Amino acid sequence: MSISLLLFPVSQCTIYFHTFYTSISANYMHLHSMERTWFFMVYCCCIAASCLTMAAAQTNISTDQSALLALKAHITSDPHNLIFTNWSTTTSVCNWFGVTCGARHLRATALNLSYFDLEGTIPPQLGNLSFLVYINLKNNSFHGSLPKELARLQRLKFISFTFNKFIGSIPSWFEFLFNLQILSLYGNKFSGFIPAAIFNLSALQVIDLRYNQLSGSIPREMGNLTTLKEIYLDNNNFIGKLALMTGCTVLYNISWIEKLHVQENALEGNVPMVVFNMSSLTTLTIYGNYLKDRLPDNMC
């Protein structure tokens, strides 16, 4: 830890000590010698703990500031001047546009830059926002790939990278975001397969991968998630039989699904009758595939 980070907390502790000493000095002399010793020891411990806490808080918010300034440096276009003029070291991170801090730790817990019309890339330093629970970059023009350092954001519950220009494969490190409930990569240029490990996220409720360039078959591991309510896989290049996802055995395990969108892919075969027996299902869209019109003969 650098000396500059300690200057502010130490000076504050000095002020607290002087104020407290002035207030108790009149009564302190009336204490017995043993009482004075114990009092002084307890007081010193309290002062030390307070100073360490203040120093840690200063360091932590500096970490968040550095991470966000790295993001600012990777932004090449900010037409509304929401980031370039507002994100300044002269003001607290917690007062920056799009940043919300938690009341307890005063750390950045939410980053909402949706509809800012920004252009740029995501730096690896963003993975240092260790208290982040919510990130929304919807409707911008961020491009490139997602850095693996984002796997450190294990408090995240909500991710929306909707309508950007991200490319490459969907990162397998999403599986380390154990608290993730909503994942939206809708409207990007992701390609390749869906990593099956994503469906080990036991808290996941919504997965939205619409309008990408994904291919391959829909992973059977989707049936592992008892929390999953909404699945959006439409307008990709998925192939294979719909029965791979909704066959008798697998569909029984995802009978709680409420919305299932797989239209405009290259799925083939029959539509399993069991789909229409799902009591929780409110929306099913399957048009624009190579599915047969009639129901299968051997129903589950």
NUTIKOL-364847 format. One record per residue (C-alpha): residue number from 1; residue in three letters; x, y, z. Coordinates in nm, 4 decimals. Layout:
{NUM,"ALA",{X,Y,Z}}
...
END
This chain:
{1,"MET",{0.0000,0.0000,0.0000}}
{2,"SER",{0.1463,0.3386,-0.0908}}
{3,"ILE",{0.2047,0.6136,0.1645}}
{4,"SER",{-0.0325,0.8459,-0.0199}}
{5,"LEU",{-0.3241,0.6128,0.0518}}
{6,"LEU",{-0.2481,0.6215,0.4227}}
{7,"LEU",{-0.2193,0.9969,0.4618}}
{8,"PHE",{-0.5908,1.0654,0.4619}}
{9,"PRO",{-0.6941,0.7970,0.7160}}
{10,"VAL",{-0.4050,0.8771,0.9526}}
{11,"SER",{-0.4826,1.2475,0.9558}}
{12,"GLN",{-0.8463,1.1691,1.0256}}
{13,"CYS",{-0.7493,0.9381,1.3124}}
{14,"THR",{-0.5377,1.2149,1.4612}}
{15,"ILE",{-0.8380,1.4471,1.4581}}
{16,"TYR",{-1.0582,1.1816,1.6199}}
{17,"PHE",{-0.7947,1.1184,1.8894}}
{18,"HIS",{-0.7608,1.4900,1.9715}}
{19,"THR",{-1.1386,1.5381,1.9882}}
{20,"PHE",{-1.1925,1.2340,2.2068}}
{21,"TYR",{-0.8971,1.3150,2.4338}}
{22,"THR",{-1.0283,1.6664,2.4923}}
{23,"SER",{-1.3728,1.5347,2.5866}}
{24,"ILE",{-1.2507,1.2788,2.8412}}
{25,"SER",{-0.9388,1.4461,2.9813}}
{26,"ALA",{-1.1247,1.5946,3.2778}}
{27,"ASN",{-1.2516,1.2524,3.3899}}
{28,"TYR",{-0.9467,1.0498,3.2931}}
{29,"MET",{-0.7327,1.1704,3.5863}}
{30,"HIS",{-0.9860,1.0426,3.8399}}
{31,"LEU",{-0.9378,0.6816,3.7276}}
{32,"HIS",{-0.7163,0.4425,3.9252}}
{33,"SER",{-0.3836,0.3414,3.7733}}
{34,"MET",{-0.5063,-0.0059,3.6635}}
{35,"GLU",{-0.8238,0.1413,3.5169}}
{36,"ARG",{-0.6159,0.3942,3.3241}}
{37,"THR",{-0.4009,0.1161,3.1768}}
{38,"TRP",{-0.6976,-0.0907,3.0619}}
{39,"PHE",{-0.8753,0.2167,2.9296}}
{40,"PHE",{-0.5710,0.3217,2.7287}}
{41,"MET",{-0.5233,-0.0283,2.5806}}
{42,"VAL",{-0.8882,-0.0598,2.4754}}
{43,"TYR",{-0.8886,0.2906,2.3325}}
{44,"CYS",{-0.5718,0.2261,2.1291}}
{45,"CYS",{-0.7242,-0.0922,1.9858}}
{46,"CYS",{-1.0368,0.0971,1.8807}}
{47,"ILE",{-0.8339,0.3736,1.7176}}
{48,"ALA",{-0.6162,0.1193,1.5326}}
{49,"ALA",{-0.9216,-0.0699,1.4052}}
{50,"SER",{-1.0851,0.2527,1.2887}}
{51,"CYS",{-0.7723,0.3637,1.1053}}
{52,"LEU",{-0.7315,0.0259,0.9320}}
{53,"THR",{-1.0977,0.0267,0.8277}}
{54,"MET",{-1.0687,0.3765,0.6847}}
{55,"ALA",{-0.7475,0.2870,0.5011}}
{56,"ALA",{-0.9088,-0.0274,0.3548}}
{57,"ALA",{-1.2160,0.1655,0.2413}}
{58,"GLN",{-0.9964,0.4243,0.0740}}
{59,"THR",{-0.7974,0.1510,-0.1027}}
{60,"ASN",{-1.1076,-0.0369,-0.2173}}
{61,"ILE",{-1.2821,0.2655,-0.3669}}
{62,"SER",{-0.9536,0.3501,-0.5387}}
{63,"THR",{-0.9631,0.0028,-0.6940}}
{64,"ASP",{-1.3123,0.0694,-0.8290}}
{65,"GLN",{-1.2050,0.4106,-0.9545}}
{66,"SER",{-0.9061,0.2634,-1.1397}}
{67,"ALA",{-1.1232,-0.0061,-1.2989}}
{68,"LEU",{-1.3802,0.2450,-1.4209}}
{69,"LEU",{-1.1147,0.4877,-1.5466}}
{70,"ALA",{-0.9691,0.1969,-1.7462}}
{71,"LEU",{-1.3127,0.1487,-1.9031}}
{72,"LYS",{-1.3283,0.5215,-1.9783}}
{73,"ALA",{-0.9887,0.4993,-2.1496}}
{74,"HIS",{-1.1213,0.2182,-2.3720}}
{75,"ILE",{-1.4217,0.4232,-2.4860}}
{76,"THR",{-1.3541,0.5816,-2.8240}}
{77,"SER",{-1.6872,0.7579,-2.8737}}
{78,"ASP",{-1.9167,0.9231,-2.6187}}
{79,"PRO",{-2.1544,1.1400,-2.8250}}
{80,"HIS",{-2.3528,1.2612,-2.5235}}
{81,"ASN",{-2.0423,1.3333,-2.3113}}
{82,"LEU",{-2.1852,1.1267,-2.0269}}
{83,"ILE",{-1.8557,0.9545,-1.9483}}
{84,"PHE",{-1.5819,1.1838,-2.0790}}
{85,"THR",{-1.6908,1.4866,-1.8775}}
{86,"ASN",{-1.8518,1.3258,-1.5722}}
{87,"TRP",{-1.6111,1.0455,-1.4793}}
{88,"SER",{-1.3441,1.2575,-1.3117}}
{89,"THR",{-1.1082,1.2032,-1.0193}}
{90,"THR",{-1.2349,1.5304,-0.8728}}
{91,"THR",{-1.5660,1.3654,-0.7802}}
{92,"SER",{-1.6537,1.0461,-0.5984}}
{93,"VAL",{-1.7001,0.7309,-0.8060}}
{94,"CYS",{-2.0388,0.6948,-0.6393}}
{95,"ASN",{-2.1520,1.0189,-0.8071}}
{96,"TRP",{-2.0489,0.9187,-1.1586}}
{97,"PHE",{-2.3180,0.8711,-1.4238}}
{98,"GLY",{-2.4235,0.5080,-1.4452}}
{99,"VAL",{-2.2522,0.4008,-1.1214}}
{100,"THR",{-2.4361,0.2976,-0.8056}}
{101,"CYS",{-2.2571,0.2251,-0.4779}}
{102,"GLY",{-2.3725,0.0121,-0.1887}}
{103,"ALA",{-2.4599,0.1964,0.1313}}
{104,"ARG",{-2.2642,-0.0401,0.3543}}
{105,"HIS",{-1.9245,-0.0718,0.1865}}
{106,"LEU",{-1.9422,0.2300,-0.0480}}
{107,"ARG",{-1.8276,0.0072,-0.3355}}
{108,"ALA",{-1.9617,0.0066,-0.6905}}
{109,"THR",{-2.2473,-0.2460,-0.6990}}
{110,"ALA",{-2.4196,-0.1519,-1.0263}}
{111,"LEU",{-2.2979,-0.0258,-1.3630}}
{112,"ASN",{-2.5765,0.0870,-1.5952}}
{113,"LEU",{-2.4537,0.2422,-1.9203}}
{114,"SER",{-2.7554,0.1369,-2.1268}}
{115,"TYR",{-2.8513,0.3671,-2.4158}}
{116,"PHE",{-2.5406,0.5841,-2.3703}}
{117,"ASP",{-2.4476,0.5222,-2.7375}}
{118,"LEU",{-2.0901,0.4463,-2.6407}}
{119,"GLU",{-1.8305,0.2827,-2.8619}}
{120,"GLY",{-1.5242,0.0990,-2.7395}}
{121,"THR",{-1.3969,-0.2227,-2.5860}}
{122,"ILE",{-1.4124,-0.3823,-2.2413}}
{123,"PRO",{-1.0806,-0.3720,-2.0500}}
{124,"PRO",{-0.9701,-0.6591,-1.8238}}
{125,"GLN",{-0.9563,-0.4182,-1.5279}}
{126,"LEU",{-1.3364,-0.4214,-1.5167}}
{127,"GLY",{-1.2977,-0.7579,-1.3456}}
{128,"ASN",{-1.1706,-0.5702,-1.0371}}
{129,"LEU",{-1.5190,-0.4367,-0.9527}}
{130,"SER",{-1.5538,-0.7151,-0.7013}}
{131,"PHE",{-1.8776,-0.5884,-0.5425}}
{132,"LEU",{-2.0624,-0.5560,-0.8739}}
{133,"VAL",{-2.4065,-0.7192,-0.8755}}
{134,"TYR",{-2.5570,-0.5607,-1.1866}}
{135,"ILE",{-2.4079,-0.4650,-1.5230}}
{136,"ASN",{-2.6113,-0.3293,-1.8136}}
{137,"LEU",{-2.4414,-0.2161,-2.1353}}
{138,"LYS",{-2.7522,-0.2416,-2.3533}}
{139,"ASN",{-2.7739,-0.0423,-2.6766}}
{140,"ASN",{-2.4150,0.0661,-2.7236}}
{141,"SER",{-2.1447,-0.0248,-2.9731}}
{142,"PHE",{-1.8967,-0.2111,-2.7585}}
{143,"HIS",{-1.7016,-0.4565,-2.9690}}
{144,"GLY",{-1.4280,-0.7156,-2.9497}}
{145,"SER",{-1.4328,-1.0094,-2.7097}}
{146,"LEU",{-1.5205,-1.0289,-2.3417}}
{147,"PRO",{-1.2067,-1.0464,-2.1226}}
{148,"LYS",{-1.1669,-1.3554,-1.9063}}
{149,"GLU",{-1.1058,-1.1333,-1.6008}}
{150,"LEU",{-1.4815,-1.0738,-1.5821}}
{151,"ALA",{-1.5033,-1.4233,-1.4345}}
{152,"ARG",{-1.3930,-1.2648,-1.1056}}
{153,"LEU",{-1.7246,-1.0779,-1.0745}}
{154,"GLN",{-1.8821,-1.3588,-0.8763}}
{155,"ARG",{-2.1434,-1.1399,-0.7088}}
{156,"LEU",{-2.3087,-1.0651,-1.0434}}
{157,"LYS",{-2.6793,-1.1466,-1.0682}}
{158,"PHE",{-2.7660,-0.9532,-1.3824}}
{159,"ILE",{-2.5743,-0.9188,-1.7109}}
{160,"SER",{-2.7065,-0.7459,-2.0212}}
{161,"PHE",{-2.4768,-0.6912,-2.3183}}
{162,"THR",{-2.7817,-0.6619,-2.5443}}
{163,"PHE",{-2.7403,-0.4867,-2.8805}}
{164,"ASN",{-2.3666,-0.4408,-2.9012}}
{165,"LYS",{-2.1057,-0.5794,-3.1408}}
{166,"PHE",{-1.9254,-0.8409,-2.9354}}
{167,"ILE",{-1.7693,-1.1248,-3.1324}}
{168,"GLY",{-1.6151,-1.4655,-3.0757}}
{169,"SER",{-1.7417,-1.7614,-2.8792}}
{170,"ILE",{-1.9608,-1.7263,-2.5728}}
{171,"PRO",{-1.7028,-1.7472,-2.2930}}
{172,"SER",{-1.7036,-2.0668,-2.0894}}
{173,"TRP",{-1.6020,-1.8665,-1.7799}}
{174,"PHE",{-1.9652,-1.7616,-1.7367}}
{175,"GLU",{-1.9924,-2.0858,-1.5392}}
{176,"PHE",{-1.7997,-1.9222,-1.2534}}
{177,"LEU",{-2.0644,-1.6537,-1.1992}}
{178,"PHE",{-2.2488,-1.8676,-0.9469}}
{179,"ASN",{-2.5077,-1.6057,-0.8499}}
{180,"LEU",{-2.6081,-1.5140,-1.2043}}
{181,"GLN",{-2.9854,-1.4999,-1.2581}}
{182,"ILE",{-3.0226,-1.3168,-1.5895}}
{183,"LEU",{-2.7857,-1.3428,-1.8857}}
{184,"SER",{-2.8642,-1.1488,-2.2032}}
{185,"LEU",{-2.6270,-1.1502,-2.5006}}
{186,"TYR",{-2.9129,-1.0662,-2.7401}}
{187,"GLY",{-2.8183,-0.8908,-3.0653}}
{188,"ASN",{-2.4421,-0.9377,-3.0925}}
{189,"LYS",{-2.2123,-1.1375,-3.3203}}
{190,"PHE",{-2.1286,-1.4325,-3.0994}}
{191,"SER",{-2.0605,-1.7528,-3.2913}}
{192,"GLY",{-1.9899,-2.1185,-3.2255}}
{193,"PHE",{-2.1583,-2.3473,-2.9740}}
{194,"ILE",{-2.3308,-2.2657,-2.6472}}
{195,"PRO",{-2.0905,-2.3799,-2.3731}}
{196,"ALA",{-2.2785,-2.6503,-2.1836}}
{197,"ALA",{-2.1163,-2.5386,-1.8569}}
{198,"ILE",{-2.3443,-2.2322,-1.8490}}
{199,"PHE",{-2.6279,-2.4645,-1.7538}}
{200,"ASN",{-2.4523,-2.5510,-1.4299}}
{201,"LEU",{-2.5476,-2.2081,-1.2971}}
{202,"SER",{-2.8023,-2.3107,-1.0380}}
{203,"ALA",{-2.9544,-1.9612,-0.9997}}
{204,"LEU",{-3.0041,-1.8870,-1.3717}}
{205,"GLN",{-3.3629,-1.7861,-1.4562}}
{206,"VAL",{-3.3372,-1.6190,-1.7980}}
{207,"ILE",{-3.0961,-1.6847,-2.0836}}
{208,"ASP",{-3.1309,-1.4687,-2.3948}}
{209,"LEU",{-2.9024,-1.5488,-2.6893}}
{210,"ARG",{-3.1266,-1.4220,-2.9700}}
{211,"TYR",{-2.9914,-1.2716,-3.2913}}
{212,"ASN",{-2.6362,-1.3989,-3.2847}}
{213,"GLN",{-2.4526,-1.6413,-3.5137}}
{214,"LEU",{-2.4584,-1.9431,-3.2858}}
{215,"SER",{-2.4588,-2.2941,-3.4292}}
{216,"GLY",{-2.4535,-2.6577,-3.3307}}
{217,"SER",{-2.7218,-2.8357,-3.1328}}
{218,"ILE",{-2.9020,-2.7051,-2.8268}}
{219,"PRO",{-2.7276,-2.8535,-2.5212}}
{220,"ARG",{-2.9141,-3.1248,-2.3330}}
{221,"GLU",{-2.7586,-2.9803,-2.0169}}
{222,"MET",{-3.0289,-2.7169,-2.0279}}
{223,"GLY",{-3.2381,-2.9737,-1.8454}}
{224,"ASN",{-3.0113,-2.9403,-1.5408}}
{225,"LEU",{-3.1625,-2.6079,-1.4344}}
{226,"THR",{-3.4689,-2.6159,-1.2146}}
{227,"THR",{-3.4666,-2.2360,-1.1875}}
{228,"LEU",{-3.4712,-2.1633,-1.5612}}
{229,"LYS",{-3.7929,-1.9872,-1.6687}}
{230,"GLU",{-3.7215,-1.8194,-2.0025}}
{231,"ILE",{-3.5120,-1.9409,-2.2969}}
{232,"TYR",{-3.4516,-1.7250,-2.6050}}
{233,"LEU",{-3.2459,-1.8965,-2.8765}}
{234,"ASP",{-3.4202,-1.7666,-3.1878}}
{235,"ASN",{-3.2567,-1.6248,-3.5016}}
{236,"ASN",{-2.9374,-1.8265,-3.4846}}
{237,"ASN",{-2.8102,-2.1277,-3.6800}}
{238,"PHE",{-2.8963,-2.4135,-3.4450}}
{239,"ILE",{-2.9393,-2.7536,-3.6062}}
{240,"GLY",{-3.0582,-3.0972,-3.5050}}
{241,"LYS",{-3.3849,-3.2251,-3.3714}}
{242,"LEU",{-3.5899,-3.0285,-3.1265}}
{243,"ALA",{-3.6299,-3.3601,-2.9458}}
{244,"LEU",{-3.2677,-3.3288,-2.8327}}
{245,"MET",{-3.3902,-3.0626,-2.5967}}
{246,"THR",{-3.7501,-3.1659,-2.5484}}
{247,"GLY",{-3.7499,-3.5445,-2.5608}}
{248,"CYS",{-3.9460,-3.7360,-2.3001}}
{249,"THR",{-3.6668,-3.7684,-2.0485}}
{250,"VAL",{-3.5146,-3.4225,-2.0833}}
{251,"LEU",{-3.8338,-3.2203,-2.1100}}
{252,"TYR",{-3.9699,-3.3798,-1.7967}}
{253,"ASN",{-3.6787,-3.2141,-1.6183}}
{254,"ILE",{-3.7553,-2.8680,-1.7595}}
{255,"SER",{-4.1328,-2.8778,-1.7307}}
{256,"TRP",{-4.1226,-2.5480,-1.5408}}
{257,"ILE",{-4.0194,-2.3442,-1.8487}}
{258,"GLU",{-4.2532,-2.0506,-1.9116}}
{259,"LYS",{-4.1172,-1.9067,-2.2379}}
{260,"LEU",{-3.9374,-2.1013,-2.5101}}
{261,"HIS",{-3.8296,-1.9251,-2.8305}}
{262,"VAL",{-3.6406,-2.1270,-3.0930}}
{263,"GLN",{-3.7814,-1.9828,-3.4161}}
{264,"GLU",{-3.5710,-1.9010,-3.7224}}
{265,"ASN",{-3.3089,-2.1703,-3.6828}}
{266,"ALA",{-3.2480,-2.4961,-3.8739}}
{267,"LEU",{-3.4103,-2.7406,-3.6336}}
{268,"GLU",{-3.5762,-3.0457,-3.7835}}
{269,"GLY",{-3.7942,-3.3417,-3.6981}}
{270,"ASN",{-4.1264,-3.3607,-3.5172}}
{271,"VAL",{-4.2499,-3.1288,-3.2475}}
{272,"PRO",{-4.2784,-3.3488,-2.9356}}
{273,"MET",{-4.6311,-3.3685,-2.8004}}
{274,"VAL",{-4.4980,-3.3301,-2.4474}}
{275,"VAL",{-4.4262,-2.9628,-2.5240}}
{276,"PHE",{-4.7988,-2.8957,-2.5268}}
{277,"ASN",{-4.8462,-3.0671,-2.1911}}
{278,"MET",{-4.6169,-2.8304,-2.0040}}
{279,"SER",{-4.8505,-2.6591,-1.7592}}
{280,"SER",{-4.6138,-2.3660,-1.6959}}
{281,"LEU",{-4.5517,-2.2892,-2.0645}}
{282,"THR",{-4.7063,-1.9577,-2.1747}}
{283,"THR",{-4.5117,-1.8858,-2.4943}}
{284,"LEU",{-4.3745,-2.1242,-2.7562}}
{285,"THR",{-4.2358,-2.0019,-3.0897}}
{286,"ILE",{-4.0947,-2.2576,-3.3317}}
{287,"TYR",{-4.1657,-2.1213,-3.6811}}
{288,"GLY",{-3.8924,-2.0775,-3.9402}}
{289,"ASN",{-3.7387,-2.4211,-3.8868}}
{290,"TYR",{-3.7655,-2.7533,-4.0702}}
{291,"LEU",{-4.0030,-2.9051,-3.8201}}
{292,"LYS",{-4.2825,-3.1300,-3.9408}}
{293,"ASP",{-4.6321,-2.9935,-3.9167}}
{294,"ARG",{-4.7925,-3.2957,-3.7621}}
{295,"LEU",{-4.7425,-3.4239,-3.4098}}
{296,"PRO",{-4.5206,-3.7307,-3.3561}}
{297,"ASP",{-4.6862,-4.0730,-3.3598}}
{298,"ASN",{-4.5024,-4.2134,-3.0570}}
{299,"MET",{-4.5963,-3.9613,-2.7918}}
{300,"CYS",{-4.4392,-3.9628,-2.4452}}
END
